[in-house]
Amino acid sequence: MTTSTKASSPLDLSTGPATTHASPALVWSTFIFAFLQSICAGVIAINGLRLAIGLGSLALSVGTGAAIVWFHSNWIRIPMVLFAFLGAALNLAIYFHVRHLRNRPASQWRQKPLAPDNLRKQRLQLFLSLATLLLVGVEEYLHFGFHHTL
């Protein structure tokens, strides 16, 4: 009769670990330290981003004089202003046409109230279209004031 005896080591988990519960203070302190470490990593990443933005703006400011003159030339400025104006006008025309169709007496019987997110999207579309038209108007006014041409 031979019996084999196994030497029990501290890493041997075959007998099952004893269940112990960590104290709440230990759990919360590890969570707080992990949270503080993640804040620290975020601040370091933001500082690196600020450095990159600063260096990029410095590099751009060196050669922006010629780029601004090129970008503000009429061959690129006028189509951009026209596209912005036409896009905003088209958005407003569609917006008011949809409102007109919804308010017709013939369509009242099948009307469902607009969902809040759809109403919010329509208001945002209206606001952005009006803001675009306002900005185009201000740009043309200032351009005429500085350059005496549209």
C-alpha positions as CSV (number, residue, x, y, z in Angstrom):
1,M,0.0,0.0,0.0
2,T,1.5,3.2,-1.1
3,T,0.0,6.5,-0.4
4,S,1.1,9.6,-2.1
5,T,1.0,12.7,-0.1
6,K,0.9,16.0,-1.7
7,A,2.8,18.8,-0.1
8,S,0.5,21.7,0.4
9,S,1.9,25.0,-0.8
10,P,0.6,28.5,-0.1
11,L,-0.4,28.9,-3.7
12,D,-2.4,25.6,-3.8
13,L,-6.0,26.5,-4.1
14,S,-7.3,23.0,-4.5
15,T,-8.8,23.0,-1.0
16,G,-10.7,26.2,-1.7
17,P,-9.9,29.6,-0.6
18,A,-11.2,30.9,2.6
19,T,-13.8,33.6,1.9
20,T,-12.8,36.9,3.2
21,H,-14.4,40.3,2.6
22,A,-12.4,43.4,2.1
23,S,-13.2,46.3,4.3
24,P,-15.3,49.1,2.8
25,A,-12.6,51.6,3.6
26,L,-10.1,49.6,1.5
27,V,-12.5,49.3,-1.4
28,W,-13.4,53.0,-1.4
29,S,-9.8,54.1,-1.0
30,T,-8.7,52.0,-4.0
31,F,-11.6,53.4,-6.0
32,I,-10.6,57.0,-5.0
33,F,-7.0,56.5,-5.9
34,A,-7.9,55.0,-9.2
35,F,-10.2,57.9,-9.9
36,L,-7.5,60.4,-8.9
37,Q,-5.0,58.6,-11.2
38,S,-7.4,58.8,-14.1
39,I,-7.9,62.6,-13.5
40,C,-4.2,63.0,-13.5
41,A,-3.9,61.1,-16.8
42,G,-6.7,63.3,-18.3
43,V,-5.0,66.5,-17.2
44,I,-1.7,65.3,-18.7
45,A,-3.4,64.5,-22.0
46,I,-5.2,67.8,-22.0
47,N,-1.9,69.6,-21.4
48,G,-0.4,67.8,-24.3
49,L,-3.3,68.8,-26.5
50,R,-3.0,72.4,-25.4
51,L,0.7,72.3,-26.3
52,A,-0.1,70.9,-29.8
53,I,-2.8,73.5,-30.3
54,G,-0.4,76.3,-29.2
55,L,2.4,75.0,-31.5
56,G,-0.1,74.6,-34.4
57,S,-1.4,78.1,-33.9
58,L,2.1,79.5,-33.8
59,A,3.0,77.7,-37.0
60,L,-0.1,78.9,-38.7
61,S,0.3,82.5,-37.6
62,V,3.6,82.7,-39.4
63,G,2.2,82.1,-42.8
64,T,-1.4,83.1,-42.4
65,G,-1.1,86.5,-44.1
66,A,-0.8,85.0,-47.6
67,A,-3.3,82.3,-46.8
68,I,-6.0,84.8,-45.6
69,V,-5.6,86.9,-48.7
70,W,-5.9,83.7,-50.8
71,F,-8.8,82.4,-48.9
72,H,-10.6,85.8,-48.9
73,S,-10.3,86.2,-52.7
74,N,-13.5,86.5,-54.6
75,W,-13.1,83.3,-56.5
76,I,-13.5,81.3,-53.3
77,R,-15.5,83.7,-51.1
78,I,-18.4,84.3,-53.5
79,P,-19.2,80.6,-54.1
80,M,-19.0,79.9,-50.3
81,V,-21.3,82.7,-49.5
82,L,-23.7,81.7,-52.3
83,F,-23.8,78.0,-51.1
84,A,-24.4,79.1,-47.5
85,F,-27.2,81.5,-48.6
86,L,-28.8,79.0,-50.9
87,G,-28.6,76.2,-48.4
88,A,-30.1,78.3,-45.6
89,A,-32.8,79.6,-47.9
90,L,-33.6,76.0,-49.1
91,N,-33.8,74.8,-45.5
92,L,-36.2,77.7,-44.6
93,A,-38.3,77.0,-47.7
94,I,-38.6,73.3,-46.8
95,Y,-39.3,74.1,-43.1
96,F,-42.1,76.6,-44.0
97,H,-43.5,74.3,-46.7
98,V,-43.7,71.4,-44.2
99,R,-45.5,73.7,-41.7
100,H,-47.9,74.8,-44.4
101,L,-48.7,71.2,-45.3
102,R,-49.2,70.2,-41.7
103,N,-51.5,73.2,-41.0
104,R,-53.8,72.6,-44.0
105,P,-57.4,71.6,-43.1
106,A,-57.2,68.6,-45.3
107,S,-54.4,67.1,-43.3
108,Q,-55.7,67.8,-39.9
109,W,-57.5,64.5,-39.5
110,R,-54.3,62.4,-39.9
111,Q,-52.1,64.7,-37.8
112,K,-50.1,63.2,-35.0
113,P,-48.4,65.5,-32.5
114,L,-44.7,65.9,-33.2
115,A,-42.4,64.0,-30.9
116,P,-40.3,66.3,-28.7
117,D,-37.0,65.3,-30.4
118,N,-38.5,66.1,-33.9
119,L,-39.8,69.4,-32.7
120,R,-36.3,70.2,-31.2
121,K,-34.6,69.2,-34.5
122,Q,-37.0,71.5,-36.5
123,R,-36.3,74.4,-34.1
124,L,-32.6,73.8,-34.4
125,Q,-32.9,73.7,-38.2
126,L,-34.8,77.0,-38.1
127,F,-32.3,78.6,-35.8
128,L,-29.3,77.5,-37.8
129,S,-30.8,78.6,-41.1
130,L,-31.6,82.1,-39.6
131,A,-28.2,82.3,-38.0
132,T,-26.6,81.4,-41.4
133,L,-28.5,84.1,-43.2
134,L,-27.6,86.6,-40.5
135,L,-23.9,85.7,-40.7
136,V,-24.0,86.0,-44.5
137,G,-25.6,89.4,-44.2
138,V,-23.1,90.6,-41.6
139,E,-20.2,89.3,-43.8
140,E,-21.4,91.0,-46.9
141,Y,-22.0,94.3,-44.9
142,L,-18.6,94.2,-43.4
143,H,-16.9,93.2,-46.7
144,F,-18.7,96.1,-48.5
145,G,-17.6,98.5,-45.7
146,F,-13.9,97.4,-45.8
147,H,-13.4,96.7,-49.6
148,H,-16.2,98.8,-51.1
149,T,-17.3,95.8,-53.2
150,L,-19.7,92.9,-52.7
